[in-house]
Amino acid sequence: MELFSPEFFSALLSIVIIDLVLAGDNAILIGLAARNVPKHQQKKVIIWGTFGAIFIRAIATLAVVWLLKIPGLLLVGGVLLLWIAYKLLIDKKEHNVDTGNSFWSAMKTIIVADALMGLDNVLAVAGAAHGSFLLVIIGLLISIPIVVWGSTLIIKWIERFPVIVTIGAAVIAFTAAKMIVDEKFLKGFFEENPLLKWGLTIILVAGVIFAGYLKKKKASPVEAKEEAS
């Protein structure tokens, strides 16, 4: 991929959108983990916990970018990403965090929980980067400060405009489709049949959005009955 080409900027935009949609909850996690720490240490916990989480996330993402070059793993990653996009549309996330009241226990909670919660983010960003380590780093540099210092605003936007989640899921599904059609042993076939390539991409993106919509529609009456009882 050429540096600063239209493809480069579209991939960078995908990474930033994925980070904002998937990592907003991780920013809330940081705030929750720091809440029981003495007030004079809270700022330190948030800053150092965030840097620790970013470091682990960056290393993990770069490792996955490298792993996705192994034949077959791009296809597997693409299928997993389709599931992640679907889960994003149907999941109601709860933030139950076991926190300690010391600096180091809060730090451990932030780094370990972020690493576990961030697996979907790592795979999605690695897929959107198309093998470019530079894109991963630039994407992190742009999106992580926004997520950390603007998490409350991001969550408010998502609550007010649920379509943001749908857009994020569509970007992830598109990334998944691109990973599948770019798999080495399938790429030649799809390059010879561009209509099939774009047809499959549209079907996968539309299929994820439609499946999420149906699941939420079915779940709404059940939730309403549970709340009434």
Backbone as a ProteinNet text record, in pm:
[ID]
protein_1_A
[PRIMARY]
MELFSPEFFSALLSIVIIDLVLAGDNAILIGLAARNVPKHQQKKVIIWGTFGAIFIRAIATLAVVWLLKIPGLLLVGGVLLLWIAYKLLIDKKEHNVDTGNSFWSAMKTIIVADALMGLDNVLAVAGAAHGSFLLVIIGLLISIPIVVWGSTLIIKWIERFPVIVTIGAAVIAFTAAKMIVDEKFLKGFFEENPLLKWGLTIILVAGVIFAGYLKKKKASPVEAKEEAS
[TERTIARY]
83.9	0	87.2	59.8	138.8	107.7	213.5	197.7	117.1	18.9	-66.2	-147.3	-173.3	-261.3	-405.8	-506.4	-647.1	-674.2	-610.7	-628.3	-573.1	-458.9	-395.2	-488.9	-546.8	-633.1	-765.6	-818.9	-944.2	-920.6	-803.6	-769.6	-750.5	-686.1	-664.4	-798	-890.1	-1023.2	-1095.9	-1084.2	-1146	-1091.4	-959.6	-895.8	-946.8	-955.3	-1002.2	-1147.6	-1233.8	-1375.7	-1385.6	-1309.1	-1309.9	-1265.8	-1158	-1108.9	-1213.6	-1278.3	-1376.5	-1498.8	-1545.1	-1665.8	-1637.5	-1523	-1494	-1422.1	-1350.9	-1266.9	-1330.6	-1449	-1514.7	-1537.3	-1579.6	-1602.7	-1474.1	-1362.5	-1234.8	-1195.8	-1233.3	-1205.6	-1289	-1414.4	-1500.2	-1441.1	-1390	-1325.8	-1214.2	-1133.9	-1023.1	-1075.6	-1184	-1244.1	-1298.2	-1362.1	-1418.5	-1308.6	-1201.3	-1091	-1021.8	-1024.5	-954.5	-1041.9	-1170.6	-1262.5	-1240	-1183.8	-1163	-1024	-941.3	-805.6	-812.5	-726.1	-725.5	-717.3	-791.1	-806.7	-674.7	-574	-447	-371.4	-413.7	-347.7	-428.8	-554.7	-642.8	-587.7	-536.6	-484.7	-367.1	-279.2	-162.6	-208.2	-307.9	-359	-413.2	-491.9	-552.5	-444	-345.4	-239.5	-153	-99.6	-9.3	-82.8	-206.2	-287.7	-317.9	-346.7	-374.2	-250.8	-134	-10.6	21.3	0.6	24.2	-68.4	-196.9	-296.6	-264.3	-224	-189.2	-68.7	32.1	153.3	118	38.6	-2	-83.1	-176.1	-262.6	-177.9	-80.6	4.4	84.5	147.3	226.4	138.1	18.6	-73.3	-119.4	-150.1	-198.4	-89.5	33.3	144.4	170.8	156.4	174.3	67.5	-56.5	-166	-148	-101.6	-72.6	26.5	128	228.4	166.2	85.6	23.6	-71.8	-140.9	-237.9	-172.7	-38	32.7	48.7	21.5	30.4	-90	-68.2	-179.3	-293.4	-414.8	-533.7	-584.3	-492.6	-533.8	-613.7	-592.4	-671	-818.7	-841.6	-978.6	-1041.8	-966.6	-1016	-1045.4	-952.3	-970.8	-1093.6	-1115.6	-1232.1	-1363.1	-1368.5	-1489.2	-1513	-1406.1	-1418	-1466.4	-1417.1	-1458.2	-1605.7	-1658.8	-1802.6	-1883.3	-1837.4	-1904.9	-1893.8	-1776.1	-1754.7	-1847.8	-1861.9	-1951.3	-2095.4	-2137.1	-2273.4	-2294.2	-2195.3	-2204.9	-2212.6	-2142	-2144.4	-2286.8	-2362.1	-2499.1	-2598.7	-2575.4	-2677	-2642.8	-2515.9	-2475.3	-2511.2	-2555.4	-2567.7	-2455.9	-2355.6	-2239.5	-2261.6	-2223.3	-2228	-2084.8	-2064.9	-1929.8	-1916.2	-1896.3	-1875.8	-1726.5	-1663.2	-1517.8	-1482.2	-1404.9	-1355.3	-1232.3	-1243.2	-1132.1	-1074	-944.3	-881	-877.1	-824.1	-816.1	-672.6	-580.1	-440.6	-401.6	-293.7	-243	-214	-140.8	-96.9	-210.3	-306.1	-418.6	-507.4	-525.8	-603.4	-531.3	-398.5	-317.1	-331.2	-320.9	-332.6	-469.8	-574.9	-711.2	-723.5	-671.9	-681.7	-610.4	-486.6	-405.4	-458.2	-490.3	-538.6	-676.3	-768.6	-904.8	-904.8	-821.6	-814.8	-762.1	-662.1	-606.3	-713.1	-795	-899.6	-1014.2	-1056	-1166.9	-1127.2	-995.8	-949.8	-918	-945.2	-912.4	-987.1	-1115.4	-1192.6	-1133.3	-1091.9	-1031.7	-901.3	-819	-688.2	-706.6	-797.7	-820.6	-876.5	-972.5	-1034.2	-933.6	-852.8	-752	-645.8	-600.3	-499.6	-552.9	-680.5	-741.1	-750.8	-789.1	-804.4	-670.7	-561.3	-428.9	-367.7	-423.6	-374.7	-224	-174.8	-33.2	60.9	8	94.4	110.6	233.4	261.4	246.5	283	273.8	128.8	36.1	-105.8	-154.7	-110.6	-150.3	-105.1	21.1	78	7.7	-10.3	-76.3	-220.8	-290.3	-428.4	-438.4	-345.4	-343.8	-315.3	-218.2	-181.5	-298.3	-381.1	-496	-611.8	-644.6	-769.9	-760.7	-647.3	-638.8	-658.3	-591.4	-618	-765.1	-829.5	-972	-1054.8	-1024.2	-1099.1	-1079.8	-954.7	-923.4	-983	-962	-1007.8	-1148.6	-1201.7	-1336.1	-1434.7	-1405.3	-1489.5	-1634	-1652.8	-1789.5	-1866.8	-1801.4	-1865.6	-1900.4	-1807.6	-1830.2	-1951.8	-1959.7	-2072.3	-2203.3	-2201.2	-2322.7	-2367.2	-2271.9	-2303.1	-2366.7	-2308.4	-2358.6	-2500.7	-2524.1	-2658.6	-2759.7	-2716.8	-2806.7	-2827.5	-2719.7	-2726.7	-2683.4	-2774.8	-2738.9	-2685.7	-2713.8	-2665.3	-2512.4	-2445.8	-2298.7	-2250.5	-2321.3	-2285.1	-2305.3	-2415.1	-2442.9	-2333.3	-2290.8	-2182.2	-2053.6	-2024	-1905	-1909.2	-2026.4	-2042.5	-2024.8	-2076.4	-2063.2	-1916.5	-1842.2	-1697.9	-1623.5	-1657	-1591.5	-1626.8	-1755.2	-1798.2	-1729.8	-1714	-1644.8	-1497.9	-1435.9	-1296.9	-1286.4	-1384.8	-1387.1	-1398.3	-1488.9	-1507.6	-1378.5	-1310.5	-1185.7	-1077.5	-1073.4	-977.2	-1004	-1131.4	-1167.7	-1129.5	-1163.7	-1135.1	-986.8	-912.2	-767.8	-684.2	-749.7	-676.6	-601	-474.6	-385.5	-444.2	-500.7	-548.1	-685.4	-747	-874.2	-859.4	-750.8	-734	-737.5	-666.6	-661.8	-800.1	-879.1	-1014.9	-1100.7	-1093.9	-1176.2	-1128.4	-995.9	-943.5	-993.4	-1011.7	-1064.3	-1216	-1281.6	-1428	-1465.1	-1435.6	-1461.8	-1608.1	-1700.5	-1843.2	-1875.6	-1816	-1834.7	-1772.3	-1656.7	-1585.4	-1670.7	-1722.2	-1802.4	-1940.5	-1992.3	-2121.2	-2113.5	-2004.7	-1985.6	-1968.1	-1892	-1868.7	-2001.7	-2083.8	-2214.1	-2304.3	-2305.9	-2389.3	-2345.7	-2214.2	-2163.8	-2196.5	-2172.9	-2201	-2351	-2432.1	-2578.3	-2631.4	-2573.8	-2618.2	-2596.4	-2478.7	-2448.5	-2545.2	-2565.1	-2655.2	-2798	-2844.1	-2980.9	-2999.8	-2899	-2906.9	-2911.2	-2831.5	-2831.9	-2965.9	-3024.3	-3154.7	-3264	-3263.6	-3363.2	-3350	-3225.8	-3201	-3250.6	-3221.8	-3265.5	-3417.2	-3477.2	-3623.6	-3690.5	-3632.1	-3685.5	-3664.3	-3551.3	-3516.4	-3599.8	-3643.3	-3714.8	-3841.1	-3933.9	-4054.6	-4023.5	-3921.7	-3880.9	-3832.2	-3746.8	-3694.4	-3805.5	-3902.1	-4015.5	-4097.6	-4117.9	-4192.7	-4117.3	-3983.7	-3902.3	-3906.7	-3900.7	-3906.4	-4042	-4149.9	-4286.9	-4308.6	-4246.4	-4261.3	-4167.6
-119.9	0	124.7	217	340.1	433.7	497	593.5	714.1	756	873.3	862.4	739.7	717.5	714.5	723.3	713.8	585.6	473.7	346.3	355.5	425.6	445	521.9	632.8	716.7	647.7	568.2	496.1	389.3	323.4	223	290.7	408.3	483.3	525.7	573.1	612.5	491.7	376.6	253	219.6	232.1	201.5	294.8	424.3	523.1	495	466.6	436.3	310.5	206.7	81.3	107.1	183.5	215.3	289.3	388.3	468.3	386.1	299.5	220.7	108.5	41.6	-74.3	-40.5	73.3	100.4	196	247.6	340	276.4	149.2	79.3	59.5	46.2	29.2	155.6	271.6	398.7	408.7	361.1	361	267.3	152.3	56.3	122.4	206.9	274.4	362.6	436.5	522.2	441.9	328.4	243.4	181.8	139.4	75.2	172.6	300.9	402.5	460.6	425.3	497.7	473.2	356.6	326.6	362.9	411.9	451.7	589.1	616.8	751	861.2	969.9	1074.9	1128.1	1140.5	1197	1102.9	973.7	877.6	846.8	892.4	855.5	899.4	1022.9	1073.6	988	950.5	867.1	730.4	670.5	539.4	546	650.1	664.9	682.3	768.9	796.9	672.6	612.6	499	372.2	356.4	242.6	250.1	371.6	393.3	363.8	414.5	388.6	239.5	170.5	25.4	-48.1	-8.2	-71.1	-45.4	79.4	114.6	32.6	17.8	-57.4	-202.5	-267	-406.5	-417.3	-320.3	-321.3	-307.6	-217.4	-195.2	-320.5	-382.3	-504.6	-616.7	-632.7	-739	-716.7	-591.2	-561.3	-586.2	-542.4	-564.8	-714.3	-790.6	-936.4	-998.7	-952.2	-1007.3	-967.8	-844.4	-802.3	-899.9	-936.9	-1032	-1170.3	-1215.4	-1348.4	-1361.5	-1251.1	-1255.7	-1278.8	-1270.9	-1298.6	-1449.5	-1529.4	-1675.1	-1724	-1805.2	-1851.7	-1913.3	-1871.7	-1926.2	-1842.9	-1770.4	-1695	-1569.9	-1515.7	-1399.7	-1438.7	-1557.6	-1609.7	-1633.3	-1697	-1723.2	-1591.7	-1495.3	-1364.4	-1293	-1304.2	-1240.8	-1297.3	-1429.8	-1494.9	-1452.1	-1446.3	-1401.3	-1256.7	-1174.1	-1033.2	-1017.1	-1102.1	-1097.6	-1122.2	-1216.7	-1245.1	-1124.8	-1061.1	-943.6	-829.6	-808.7	-703.2	-731.2	-858.3	-898.3	-877.7	-920	-906.2	-759.6	-673.9	-529.8	-475.1	-526.8	-479.7	-530.4	-649.7	-710.1	-705.5	-683.5	-690	-564.4	-585.9	-476	-497.2	-410.5	-432.6	-376	-456.5	-409.1	-394.3	-296.9	-267.2	-308.5	-439.7	-490.4	-513	-427.9	-433.1	-455.2	-562.4	-584.9	-498.4	-401	-307.3	-318	-296.4	-286.1	-139.8	-115.3	24.9	75.2	-1.3	43.4	76.9	151.7	196.5	76.8	-23.2	-135.5	-230.6	-250	-339	-276.3	-143.5	-73.2	-79.5	-62.5	-70.8	-208.9	-313.6	-451.4	-473.7	-423.3	-438.1	-374.2	-252.5	-179.1	-254.5	-295.3	-357.2	-495.2	-579.3	-715.2	-710.3	-629.4	-622.4	-561.4	-460.8	-399.3	-499.6	-579.1	-679.9	-781.8	-823.7	-922.7	-862.5	-740.2	-674.7	-627.1	-605.4	-544.4	-642	-772.8	-871.9	-845.2	-805.6	-774.6	-654.1	-554.1	-433.1	-465	-548.7	-586.1	-652.8	-749.7	-822	-729.3	-644	-553	-452.6	-393.8	-295.9	-363.3	-482.2	-555.4	-586.7	-624.1	-653.3	-529.6	-417	-291.9	-235.1	-272.9	-217.6	-277.3	-389.9	-454.3	-479.4	-524.9	-560.7	-444.9	-322.9	-205.3	-175.7	-191.6	-158.7	-8.7	72.5	217.9	261.2	199.2	232.8	203.5	92.6	56.4	164.9	205.2	305.1	439.8	486.5	616	610.5	498.9	482.5	490.5	424	428.5	569.2	635.9	771.3	869.7	849.2	938.6	903.8	774.3	735.6	718.1	669.5	643.2	770.5	883.6	1005.6	1047	1030.2	1065.5	975.9	846.8	751.3	780.1	801.6	820.3	949.2	1059.4	1188.1	1226.1	1152	1185.7	1071.4	975.7	856.4	889.8	983.7	1021	1075.9	1162.6	1223	1115.9	1021.8	914.7	832.1	793.6	711.6	788.4	917.9	1000.6	1004.9	1020.8	1022.1	890.2	779.3	646.3	625.6	672.5	659.9	746.8	864.9	958.4	919.9	871.8	833.6	687.2	591.1	448.6	407.3	490.2	458.9	452.8	518.5	515.6	370.7	294.5	154	74.9	104.4	35.8	66.3	193.6	233.2	158.7	153.2	81.7	-65.9	-128.2	-270.8	-291.8	-197.4	-207.3	-196.9	-105.8	-90.5	-219	-278.9	-403.9	-517.7	-526	-630.8	-613	-486.5	-458.8	-502	-471.3	-513.6	-665.7	-733.4	-880.8	-935	-875.3	-918.9	-899.9	-786.9	-757.7	-858.9	-896.5	-998.1	-1131.5	-1168.5	-1296.3	-1299.7	-1191.9	-1191.2	-1168.7	-1117.9	-1097.5	-1217	-1319.6	-1441.3	-1495	-1532.3	-1566.8	-1670.2	-1780.3	-1885.6	-1854.1	-1740.3	-1697.9	-1572.2	-1497.8	-1366.4	-1371.7	-1467.6	-1479.9	-1500.9	-1586.1	-1614.2	-1487.9	-1411.5	-1290.7	-1178.3	-1172.7	-1072.3	-1098.7	-1225.4	-1261.7	-1239.9	-1234.6	-1217.4	-1101.2	-976.3	-861.2	-846	-886.3	-877.3	-968.3	-1086.5	-1181.5	-1127.3	-1066	-1008.4	-902.7	-805.6	-698.1	-746.1	-846	-905.3	-971.1	-1048.4	-1114.6	-1011.1	-905.3	-799.2	-735.5	-700.5	-638	-733.6	-861.4	-961.5	-977.7	-983.4	-1001.3	-881.3	-759.7	-637.8	-626.7	-639.7	-629.5	-742.1	-861.4	-976.8	-956.1	-901.9	-875.6	-772	-662.1	-554.6	-608.4	-684.7	-737	-838.8	-926.9	-1027.8	-960.1	-854.7	-778.6	-711.8	-654.8	-589	-688.9	-807.8	-911.1	-958.3	-979.4	-1026.9	-924.7	-797.1	-691.6	-678.8	-696	-686.4	-799.1	-920.8	-1034	-1016.3	-956.4	-941.4	-834.4	-730.7	-617.3	-657.4	-737.4	-776.4	-858.3	-944.6	-1027.4	-939.7	-839	-746.7	-665.1	-623.8	-545.1	-627.1	-758.5	-847.2	-864.2	-880.5	-900.1	-776.8	-656.6	-531.3	-514.2	-556.6	-543.6	-635.5	-756.5	-851.6	-819.9
0	0	0	-93.8	-104	11.5	64.8	173.1	125.2	205.8	178.8	49	5.2	-110.4	-59.8	-151.3	-107	-27.2	-67.5	2.9	145	159.9	290.6	384.3	332.7	416.4	448.3	354.6	382.2	488.8	484.2	586.5	722.6	722.5	847.4	908.5	823.3	871	931.3	867.6	919.9	1058.8	1074.2	1203.2	1312.4	1282.3	1381.1	1419.9	1321.5	1349.8	1436.3	1399.9	1477.6	1621.4	1637.4	1771.6	1853.8	1793.4	1867	1905.4	1815	1842.9	1943.2	1926.8	2011.3	2141.6	2146	2263.2	2363.4	2334.1	2427.4	2563.1	2564.9	2690.6	2769.8	2699.2	2768.3	2844.6	2789.5	2857.7	2985.3	2979	3098.2	3203.7	3157.1	3246.3	3326.8	3261.9	3328.2	3441.5	3412.8	3515	3632.3	3603.8	3709.4	3795.8	3730.5	3803.1	3898	3864.2	3944.9	4055.8	4058	4146.3	4296.2	4333.8	4475.8	4527	4436	4473.9	4541.7	4640.7	4702.4	4596.6	4620.5	4518.6	4466.2	4552.2	4507.3	4413.5	4408.5	4319.4	4193.2	4187.7	4076.1	3940.5	3934.2	3806.8	3758.8	3854.5	3820.4	3768.6	3835.2	3794	3652.4	3624	3490.8	3384.6	3411.2	3312.9	3288.4	3398.3	3381.6	3339.2	3388	3344.7	3196.3	3149.5	3006.8	2922	2965.8	2890.1	2885.3	2999.3	3003	2907.7	2908.7	2821.4	2674.3	2642.6	2504.4	2456.8	2545.2	2509.8	2476.6	2565.5	2542.8	2414.2	2395	2275.3	2148.2	2149.2	2031.2	1997.2	2099.6	2077.7	2022.9	2084.4	2040.9	1896.8	1862.5	1727.3	1622.8	1653.1	1560.6	1542.5	1652.5	1644.1	1554	1567.5	1485.5	1338.7	1312.2	1173.5	1110.6	1186	1136.1	1117.2	1214.9	1207.9	1089.3	1055.2	945.9	809.2	804.9	679.9	657	761	748	666.9	562.6	478	558.9	527.4	593.4	709	778.4	896.6	862.6	741.9	698.9	685.6	631.1	616.9	754.5	844.9	981	1052.9	1041.3	1104.1	1049.8	918.8	856.5	910.2	925.4	978.3	1123.7	1203.5	1342.9	1350.8	1259.6	1257.4	1224.4	1138.1	1107.3	1234.9	1316.4	1443.2	1538.1	1541.1	1626.8	1585.8	1454.3	1403.1	1444.7	1435.3	1475.3	1625.4	1706.3	1852.1	1893.4	1820.1	1849.3	1837.4	1741.4	1717.1	1821.8	1876.9	1964.6	2113	2147.1	2287.7	2364.1	2488.5	2584.4	2684.4	2679.4	2764	2904	3005.1	3143.1	3191.6	3277.9	3325.5	3471.4	3494.1	3628.9	3646.8	3726.4	3740.9	3886.6	3913.3	4049.1	4068.8	4159.3	4176.8	4317.1	4326.1	4456.4	4496.9	4615.4	4658.8	4663.4	4599.4	4594.8	4451.3	4438.7	4308.6	4218.3	4271	4186.9	4152	4243.1	4211	4103	4108.6	4005	3871.3	3874.9	3751.9	3688.5	3773.4	3723.2	3659.8	3726	3673.6	3535.9	3522.1	3395.1	3283.3	3307.9	3201.9	3163.2	3265.2	3236.5	3171	3228.8	3174	3033.9	3010	2877.2	2774.9	2816.7	2724.4	2686.3	2784.1	2756.3	2675.3	2712.3	2642.8	2503.9	2485.6	2361.1	2249.2	2269.5	2165.9	2035.9	2046.6	1925.8	1854.6	1933.8	1876.8	1804.8	1867.6	1810.3	1674.4	1666	1540.7	1432.8	1471	1373.8	1318.4	1406.7	1362.8	1276.3	1317.6	1239.3	1099.8	1090.2	959.7	872.7	934.1	858.8	813.5	881.7	849.7	723.3	673.3	550.3	553.8	669.5	680.3	706.8	725.1	746	895.4	946.7	1086.2	1110.1	1010	1021.7	1044.7	972	988	1129	1185.7	1322.8	1420.2	1408.7	1500.9	1485.3	1360.8	1337.5	1388.7	1359.9	1406.6	1557.5	1628.8	1774.7	1826	1763.6	1806.1	1792.1	1688	1665.9	1759.2	1767.2	1833.5	1984.7	2037.3	2181	2264.8	2232	2311.5	2307.4	2190.2	2178.5	2270.1	2269.9	2351.7	2500.9	2542.4	2684.7	2739.2	2668.1	2720.7	2674.6	2578.5	2531.7	2543.9	2635.7	2647	2682	2775.2	2816	2698.8	2620.6	2503.7	2399.2	2376.5	2278.7	2317.9	2447.8	2494.6	2480.5	2511.2	2496.2	2350.4	2259.3	2114.6	2073.2	2121	2083.8	2137.7	2261.9	2320.5	2246.1	2204.8	2136.5	1990.6	1927.7	1785.4	1769.8	1795.9	1785.8	1648.8	1546.8	1411.5	1407.3	1504	1510	1526.3	1611.2	1631.9	1502.6	1432.3	1304.8	1202.9	1196.8	1105.4	1143.1	1272.9	1319.6	1282.8	1301.9	1267.4	1117.5	1037.3	890.7	849.8	913.6	883.8	919.4	1034.5	1076.5	980.9	942.1	847.6	712.5	667.6	541.6	550.8	666.3	690.2	685.5	747	746.8	604.6	525.2	385.7	306.5	331.1	257.9	295.5	424.4	467.5	397.3	386.9	324.8	176.1	103.1	-42.1	-71.2	29	10.9	54.2	108.4	146.4	23.9	44.7	-67	-162.3	-108.4	-198.1	-259.6	-219.2	-279.1	-365.1	-340.8	-404.1	-556.8	-614.4	-760.7	-819.6	-754.7	-800.9	-798.7	-690.1	-677.4	-769.9	-796	-890.1	-1031.7	-1064	-1196.7	-1205.4	-1089.1	-1084.3	-991.3	-1034.3	-946.6	-905.2	-993.2	-957.5	-839.4	-841.6	-731.8	-603.1	-618.4	-503	-433.5	-511.9	-453.2	-412.4	-485.5	-448.3	-311.5	-287	-158.7	-46.9	-75.5	23.2	65.7	-33	-3.8	75	34.4	102.8	248.9	272.6	409.5	497.8	445.5	523.5	551.5	446	460.6	549.1	534.9	614	763	799.9	941.5	998.6	924.5	970.8	984.9	886.2	887.6	1000.6	1019.9	1126.2	1263.6	1280.2	1406.1	1430.7	1324.2	1332.9	1373.8	1310.9	1343.1	1488	1531.8	1668.4	1770.5	1746.2	1838.7	1839.6	1721.8	1711.1	1790.8	1782.5	1857.3	2008	2044	2185.8	2255.6	2182	2242.6	2317.3	2258.8	2331.6	2457.7	2451	2566.2	2679.4	2645	2744.7	2807.7	2726.3	2776	2876.7	2849	2939.4	3070.9	3061.5	3182.2	3270.7	3207.6	3283.3	3350.3	3280.8	3333.2	3453.5	3446.2	3557.2	3673.1
[MASK]
+++++++++++++++++++++++++++++++++++++++++++++++++++++++++++++++++++++++++++++++++++++++++++++++++++++++++++++++++++++++++++++++++++++++++++++++++++++++++++++++++++++++++++++++++++++++++++++++++++++++++++++++++++++++++++++++++++++

